[in-house]
């Protein structure tokens, strides 16, 4: 197979839906724009993804499929790159494989992109599957419905479902459909359908955790990696229905039929004023996510599978996007809740409103999520590994005085540093950055290859034990921006325990 890939421009595979032709990029075969469900357009809008109509002959898989409707300009600015021309017909995925016919089936990693459920695409450069595929795994990235196309509730649509079978989380159901496609077809690409890791960052990480809580996702994957999942509450169906009716009224539809709603222009649904946009969380209470994700993990009722989870040292860098003023939050606490303010000051030993606000917001919204999840893992007898990412590219450290930004770890965990252009001249990637990315991504690869419900340690530069209450170990990837990998005991333990007592009163992103 190796010789064939070197000398043949097009490589074909046979899937359950038909034959596909991909391309060879060096040692890696790439298949782009594979439909995993029928276009969710027209009568299929706000319905569960339907099966793809099988095709005759060989279908080209040479170009990216369209991303979901979104602001292309905003995605280019903060979402990881250019999603190209978006379209409602967006249910496509991409596969990178080093070997179509390996001696043994290869581990599979399915990447779910982030972007607040409003931005992003599986085709963006930071998410290239080529570097990890070159190290022996099959990589899959996917597009799914975003914004109101992906999350929507309205009485007229709910009436189409039997009692208890309502669907509002169409985006999560798209992801489930992609995982079903993987189960059907990944052996044709050399992948092991019995060793599938789902992996995502930010809202992609929220998707990973939501899939751990969805009864419809059971059996479709075997472990998960959640990078920078945020601890915001899911939207209730009551809130979602009220928002759906508000959106309908915005288009002068007081009591619309389902047909009238489906006739709304897709682009118009992405141009709504801020008060009518979806939150960066799914909707709890439908058939896909019957209970809120946070409640499921708090009760330790998630699927019993291994998890790797963590966050970055400057997650608060994302707060500006959500309109959160961390300094103002602290100033308000000082005025209205003086005892809480004094307690936080003592805990963090930070006496500047900006610094204190960023640290508290980071830990409330992100760091605490990791602690909740690994504790829940222990309750169900499953391993969970917790990390802390604090590395900054050698030539960009002056831009990041507070640490690693939200999303900064992606190019290290996916080892895609060289797939992404430098932010400006003089800030190119260094050999030191590349070496650190190799070390970090090796842990992720070892998790995908070897982690099972019976694992206790991940191998890497430093052996990484699973988290336990009596062995509270966090792997620190970086230290004050510099390359350093070490284990820390009881990392933020007391701080996170106190913060959990008044989490809801602190940070709420809208």
C-alpha positions, 0 to 999 in steps of 0.5 A, spaced: 500 500 500 505 504 501 508 504 494 501 505 491 500 511 495 506 514 493 505 513 485 498 514 485 494 521 485 487 518 486 486 513 491 479 509 491 475 506 497 469 502 497 464 505 503 457 503 504 454 509 500 459 508 494 466 508 492 470 514 493 476 517 490 481 521 495 488 524 493 495 522 496 499 527 500 506 524 501 505 518 505 498 520 507 491 519 503 486 524 504 478 524 503 475 530 503 468 532 503 464 526 504 457 526 505 455 523 512 448 525 511 443 527 506 443 535 506 439 538 511 435 543 507 428 544 505 423 539 508 429 536 512 431 543 516 430 542 523 429 534 522 434 529 524 439 527 519 437 523 514 441 517 510 445 519 504 442 516 498 448 511 495 451 513 488 453 509 482 460 510 480 466 513 483 465 520 487 470 525 488 472 526 495 477 531 493 474 538 495 472 540 502 464 540 503 461 547 505 461 549 512 454 551 516 452 558 515 456 563 519 459 569 519 465 568 514 469 574 517 468 573 524 471 565 523 477 568 519 478 573 525 477 569 531 475 562 529 481 559 526 481 561 519 477 561 513 471 556 512 470 558 505 463 559 502 458 557 508 451 553 506 445 549 509 448 543 505 453 542 510 454 535 513 460 533 510 466 530 513 474 528 512 478 523 513 486 522 513 489 515 513 496 513 513 494 506 510 488 503 507 490 496 508 494 496 515 496 489 518 492 491 524 486 496 524 489 503 526 486 507 532 481 513 530 480 520 532 474 524 530 475 531 531 469 536 533 471 543 532 469 549 536 467 556 535 461 557 540 456 553 536 456 559 531 463 558 527 468 553 525 469 547 520 473 541 520 477 544 514 480 549 517 488 549 517 489 548 525 485 542 525 488 538 519 489 531 520 495 530 516 500 530 522 497 525 527 495 521 521 503 520 519 504 518 526 499 512 525 492 514 526 486 515 522 483 522 523 476 524 521 474 532 522 467 534 520 462 539 519 455 540 523 449 545 523 451 551 527 447 557 530 439 556 530 440 551 524 443 546 529 439 548 536 432 550 535 426 549 539 419 552 537 412 549 538 410 548 531 416 544 530 415 540 537 408 538 535 411 534 529 414 529 534 411 523 539 411 525 546 418 524 549 421 524 542 422 531 541 429 533 537 432 540 539 439 539 538 440 538 531 448 539 531 449 534 536 445 529 532 449 531 526 455 529 530 452 522 532 450 521 525 458 522 523 460 517 528 455 512 525 458 513 519 465 512 522 462 505 525 459 503 518 465 505 514 472 507 517 474 500 516 475 501 509 480 507 511 484 502 515 481 504 521 479 500 527 471 501 529 472 498 536 477 504 538 474 511 536 476 517 540 472 523 540 476 529 541 474 537 541 476 544 544 471 549 547 464 548 544 467 542 541 469 539 548 462 541 550 460 536 545 464 531 547 461 531 554 454 532 551 455 525 547 458 522 554 451 524 556 447 522 550 443 515 550 443 516 543 451 516 542 452 510 546 456 505 543 459 509 538 465 511 541 470 508 546 473 514 549 473 522 549 478 528 549 475 535 552 480 541 551 477 547 554 470 545 556 466 550 559 462 550 565 456 554 563 449 551 564 445 548 558 439 552 555 433 549 558 427 547 553 423 552 556 428 558 555 429 555 548 422 555 546 421 562 548 427 564 544 424 560 538 418 564 538 422 570 539 426 569 533 419 567 529 416 574 531 422 577 529 420 575 522 413 577 523 411 570 524 406 570 530 403 563 530 407 560 524 407 553 521 413 548 521 413 550 513 413 557 514 419 556 519 423 552 514 422 557 509 426 562 512 432 564 509 438 560 512 442 566 512 437 571 515 438 566 521 445 568 522 444 575 522 440 576 528 441 581 533 445 579 540 439 577 544 436 572 539 443 568 538 444 561 541 448 561 547 454 557 547 451 551 550 446 545 547 439 545 549 437 540 555 431 536 555 430 533 548 431 526 546 438 527 544 440 530 551 435 529 556 438 531 562 443 537 563 450 535 562 453 538 568 447 534 572 449 528 569 456 528 571 455 531 578 450 525 579 456 520 575 451 518 570 455 519 564 457 513 559 463 509 562 468 510 558 475 513 559 476 521 559 482 526 558 480 533 560 484 540 561 484 547 560 489 553 559 492 558 563 489 564 560 482 561 558 479 568 560 482 571 553 475 568 550 471 573 555 471 579 551 468 575 545 462 574 550 462 581 552 464 579 559 468 584 563 472 581 568 475 587 572 468 590 572 465 583 575 471 583 581 469 591 582 462 589 583 463 584 588 468 589 592 462 593 592 456 588 593 459 582 596 465 584 600 466 578 604 466 574 597 471 579 595 476 578 601 475 571 600 478 571 593 483 576 594 486 571 600 485 565 595 489 568 589 493 573 592 492 578 587 490 585 588 489 588 581 481 587 579 483 585 572 488 580 574 483 577 579 478 577 575 481 573 569 484 568 574 477 567 577 473 567 571 478 562 568 477 557 574 470 558 575 468 557 567 474 552 565 478 549 570 472 547 575 470 543 569 476 538 569 475 537 576 468 535 576 469 531 570 475 527 573 471 526 580 465 523 576 470 518 572 472 516 579 465 515 581 463 510 576 470 506 576 473 509 569 480 513 568 480 520 567 486 524 566 487 532 567 492 536 564 493 544 565 496 547 559 501 553 560 505 554 554 506 560 549 510 560 542 517 562 543 516 568 539 509 570 541 510 570 549 510 578 549 503 578 546 501 573 552 503 576 559 497 572 562 499 565 559 496 560 554 490 563 550 483 559 549 485 555 543 492 556 543 493 548 545 490 546 539 496 546 534 500 542 539 495 537 541 494 536 533 501 537 532 499 542 526 504 548 528 506 548 521 499 547 518 498 554 520 501 561 517 505 565 522 501 571 525 506 576 523 513 576 520 518 575 526 513 570 529 514 564 526 514 557 529 521 555 532 524 548 533 523 549 540 515 549 539 515 543 534 519 539 539 514 541 545 508 539 540 511 532 539 511 531 546 504 534 548 501 530 542 504 524 544 500 523 550 494 524 546 496 519 541 497 514 546 491 515 549 487 514 543 492 508 542 492 504 548 487 507 553 482 503 556 477 502 562 482 498 565 488 503 564 491 507 570 497 511 566 499 514 560 506 514 557 510 520 555 515 524 557 513 523 564 508 517 566 501 520 567 497 517 572 490 517 572 486 522 577 484 519 583 481 523 590 487 520 593 492 521 588 490 528 585 495 529 580 495 534 574 499 534 568 502 541 567 504 542 560 508 548 560 510 553 566 509 560 565 509 560 558 516 555 557 517 548 555 516 544 561 512 538 563 511 535 570 506 532 575 503 537 580 499 534 586 493 537 589 493 542 583 488 548 585 484 543 590 482 548 595 481 553 591 476 549 586 473 546 592 471 553 595 469 556 588 464 550 587 460 553 593 458 559 589 460 558 582 453 560 579 453 567 582 460 569 579 461 568 571 455 567 566 456 568 559 451 570 554 
